[in-house]
């Protein structure tokens, strides 16, 4: 029996990059996966099709996380899909992965940019989780994708770092609150991962080499490196681990 057989997972920002790899891995482990996306319908459908081609189950759900996001509207869509497929609206695993980056030191950051990054990276997972709590089954899992930048203190990604540091605090507070329900809450700290979002940053061979050197393994992170750790935290094997901020940077914060 697969470790997530009979489980339902909601993965935000799952049409590409780390989120896509997480969706693929959780489906491989037996979960029915809700592949959330903001805009790229084609990529989301491709993720669903790849899951189905290998015998898994998935469906796509579109909703943009932004300044004026209404999480109730997101859950109306999700509830409708789950009701049609499973007969109820409960699920087992929430992966808060959707996020945006922003480059700039404090002098470069406008109030609009600050609000946008905070809305997507912190406010959205906060209220998404809030509304998920009465749908998340006991013994469930919440996994937040944070960033190693919260440890490295790079001034050029200041507001991104702030948003992810808030996500770390949310993780540990929720872990204490939800322990009585057997729900674990953990966060991962990826370093530089070779994804579309980092393509511009890594297009120069010298920049790519420099980024690889941030890891003790002297290579860039791959999306599967992160998805495999998520799979552990989503599984029954992680039942005794909660409130942890786990470095998944390949030793990049050492």
matplotlib code that plots the C-alpha trace (Angstrom):
import matplotlib.pyplot as plt

x = [0.0, 1.3, 2.0, -0.6, -3.3, -6.7, -5.3, -6.1, -3.5, -3.9, -0.8, -0.7, 1.4, 1.6, 1.6, 5.4, 8.7, 8.8, 5.0, 4.7, 7.4, 5.5, 2.2, 3.8, 5.5, 2.4, 0.4, 3.0, 2.7, -1.1, -2.7, -5.5, -3.9, -5.5, -3.1, -3.6, -2.5, -2.8, -2.6, -0.9, -3.8, -1.8, 1.0, -1.5, -3.3, 0.1, 0.8, -2.6, -2.1, 1.4, -0.1, -2.9, -0.6, 1.3, -1.9, -2.4, -5.4, -5.4, -7.5, -6.6, -8.0, -7.4, -7.3, -5.0, -3.5, -3.1, -3.9, -7.6, -7.8, -11.0, -10.1, -13.7, -14.0, -11.0, -12.6, -15.9, -14.1, -12.2, -15.2, -17.2, -14.4, -13.9, -17.6, -18.0, -15.0, -15.1, -18.5, -17.2, -15.0, -12.4, -8.7, -5.5, -2.5, -2.1, 1.1, 1.5, 4.0, 2.7, 4.9, 6.5, 10.0, 11.2, 14.7, 15.7, 17.3, 15.2, 15.8, 14.3, 11.1, 7.8, 4.8, 2.9, 5.7, 5.8, 2.1, 2.0, 4.8, 3.3, -0.2, 1.0, 3.7, 2.2, -1.3, -2.6, -1.2, -2.4, -6.0, -5.9, -4.8, -7.4, -10.3, -8.7, -8.8, -12.4, -11.8, -8.5, -8.9, -7.3, -3.8, -3.5, -0.4, 0.4, 3.7, 4.9, 7.5, 9.6, 13.2, 16.8, 17.0, 15.4, 18.8, 21.2, 20.0, 20.6, 19.6, 18.7, 15.7, 14.6, 10.8, 10.8, 12.9, 10.4, 7.4, 9.1, 10.2, 6.6, 5.7, 8.2, 6.5, 3.1, 4.4, 5.6, 2.5, 0.2, 2.2, 1.4, -2.2, -3.0, -1.1, -4.2, -5.7, -2.6, -2.0, 1.7, 2.9, 6.4, 8.3, 11.0, 13.9, 15.0, 18.1, 18.8, 16.7, 16.9, 13.4, 11.8, 11.6, 15.4, 16.1, 17.1, 19.3, 21.1, 21.4, 25.0, 27.3, 29.4, 26.3, 25.2, 28.6, 28.5, 25.0, 26.0, 28.8, 26.3, 25.7, 28.2, 27.4, 28.5, 25.4, 22.1, 19.1, 16.6, 12.9, 12.9, 15.2, 12.5, 9.5, 11.1, 11.4, 7.7, 6.8, 8.2, 6.4, 3.2, 3.5, 2.6, 6.3, 6.5, 3.8, 6.2, 7.8, 6.1, 7.0, 10.2, 11.9, 13.9, 16.9, 16.6, 19.3, 21.9, 23.8, 23.6, 23.1, 26.0]
y = [0.0, 3.5, 5.7, 8.3, 6.0, 7.5, 10.9, 14.2, 16.9, 20.6, 22.1, 25.8, 27.1, 23.6, 24.3, 24.6, 24.5, 23.2, 23.1, 20.9, 18.5, 18.3, 17.5, 14.8, 13.2, 13.2, 11.7, 9.1, 8.2, 7.7, 11.0, 12.7, 16.1, 19.5, 21.4, 25.0, 27.7, 31.4, 32.1, 29.3, 27.0, 25.1, 24.3, 23.2, 20.9, 19.4, 18.6, 16.9, 15.0, 13.8, 12.6, 10.8, 9.2, 7.4, 6.2, 9.0, 11.3, 15.1, 18.1, 21.7, 24.7, 28.3, 31.2, 34.2, 35.1, 38.9, 42.0, 41.6, 37.8, 36.3, 32.9, 32.0, 32.2, 29.8, 27.3, 27.5, 26.3, 23.6, 22.4, 22.0, 19.9, 17.7, 17.2, 16.1, 13.7, 12.4, 13.2, 15.6, 18.6, 17.4, 16.8, 15.7, 17.7, 21.4, 22.5, 26.3, 26.7, 29.6, 32.7, 35.5, 36.9, 40.5, 41.9, 45.1, 46.6, 48.8, 51.9, 50.2, 48.9, 50.7, 50.3, 48.7, 46.1, 45.5, 44.9, 42.6, 40.3, 40.1, 39.4, 36.4, 35.0, 35.5, 36.8, 34.2, 31.2, 32.6, 32.9, 29.8, 27.8, 29.6, 28.4, 25.0, 24.1, 23.0, 21.0, 19.4, 16.0, 15.0, 13.6, 15.9, 17.7, 21.4, 22.0, 25.5, 26.2, 29.0, 29.9, 29.7, 33.4, 33.8, 32.5, 34.1, 37.7, 38.8, 42.5, 42.3, 40.1, 42.0, 41.9, 38.3, 37.4, 39.2, 37.4, 34.0, 34.7, 35.4, 32.0, 30.4, 32.0, 30.9, 27.4, 27.1, 28.8, 26.5, 23.4, 24.2, 24.9, 21.9, 19.2, 18.1, 17.1, 15.2, 17.7, 18.4, 21.7, 22.1, 24.5, 23.8, 26.2, 25.7, 27.4, 28.1, 25.7, 25.3, 26.4, 28.8, 31.5, 31.5, 31.1, 34.7, 34.7, 31.6, 32.1, 33.3, 30.3, 32.2, 33.1, 29.5, 28.3, 30.8, 29.8, 26.1, 26.9, 28.0, 24.3, 22.0, 19.6, 22.2, 21.9, 23.7, 22.3, 20.4, 20.5, 16.8, 17.5, 19.6, 17.4, 14.3, 16.0, 17.2, 13.6, 12.6, 15.3, 14.4, 10.7, 8.9, 8.5, 12.2, 11.9, 12.8, 15.8, 19.2, 22.9, 22.4, 24.8, 22.4, 23.5, 22.0, 24.2, 21.5, 23.0, 26.5, 28.1, 26.4]
z = [0.0, -0.9, 2.1, 1.1, -0.2, 0.5, 1.5, -0.2, -0.6, -1.5, -3.0, -3.8, -6.6, -8.1, -11.8, -12.0, -10.1, -6.6, -6.3, -9.4, -8.1, -4.8, -6.5, -8.6, -5.6, -3.4, -6.2, -6.7, -3.0, -3.5, -2.7, -4.6, -5.4, -5.9, -8.2, -7.4, -9.9, -10.3, -14.0, -16.0, -16.8, -19.5, -17.0, -14.3, -16.8, -17.9, -14.2, -13.8, -17.0, -16.0, -12.7, -14.4, -17.0, -14.2, -12.6, -10.0, -9.3, -9.5, -10.5, -11.2, -9.3, -10.3, -7.9, -7.8, -4.4, -4.3, -2.3, -2.3, -2.2, -0.8, 0.6, 1.0, -2.8, -3.1, -0.8, -2.6, -5.7, -3.8, -1.9, -5.1, -6.7, -3.6, -3.2, -6.7, -6.6, -3.0, -1.6, 1.1, 1.5, 3.9, 3.1, 4.9, 3.6, 3.0, 1.3, 1.3, -1.5, -3.6, -3.4, -5.2, -5.0, -5.1, -5.5, -3.8, -0.7, 1.7, -0.4, -3.5, -1.9, -2.5, -0.2, -3.1, -3.6, 0.2, 0.4, -2.7, -1.4, 2.0, 0.6, -1.5, 0.8, 4.3, 4.3, 1.8, 3.6, 6.9, 5.9, 3.7, 6.7, 8.9, 6.6, 6.1, 9.8, 9.8, 6.7, 7.6, 9.1, 12.5, 12.0, 9.1, 7.8, 7.1, 5.3, 4.6, 2.0, 3.5, 2.4, 3.6, 3.0, 6.5, 7.8, 5.4, 5.9, 2.3, 2.1, -1.6, -0.8, 2.3, 2.0, 0.7, 3.8, 6.0, 4.5, 4.9, 8.5, 9.3, 7.8, 10.1, 13.1, 11.9, 11.6, 15.2, 16.7, 14.7, 15.7, 19.4, 18.8, 16.6, 18.4, 20.3, 16.9, 15.9, 13.1, 12.4, 11.1, 9.7, 7.4, 4.8, 4.0, 0.4, -0.9, -4.5, -6.5, -10.3, -11.3, -13.8, -11.2, -10.9, -14.6, -15.1, -12.1, -13.2, -16.9, -16.6, -16.1, -13.6, -11.6, -11.7, -10.5, -7.7, -6.6, -6.6, -4.3, -1.6, -1.0, 0.7, -2.1, -4.7, -6.8, -7.3, -5.6, -7.7, -7.3, -6.4, -3.4, -1.9, -2.9, -1.3, 2.1, 1.7, 1.1, 4.4, 6.3, 4.5, 5.5, 8.7, 9.4, 10.4, 13.1, 16.0, 14.3, 14.4, 14.7, 12.9, 10.5, 8.4, 6.4, 2.9, 1.3, 0.9, 3.8, 2.4, 5.8, 7.6]

ax = plt.figure().add_subplot(projection="3d")
ax.plot(x, y, z, "-o")
ax.set_aspect("equal")
plt.show()
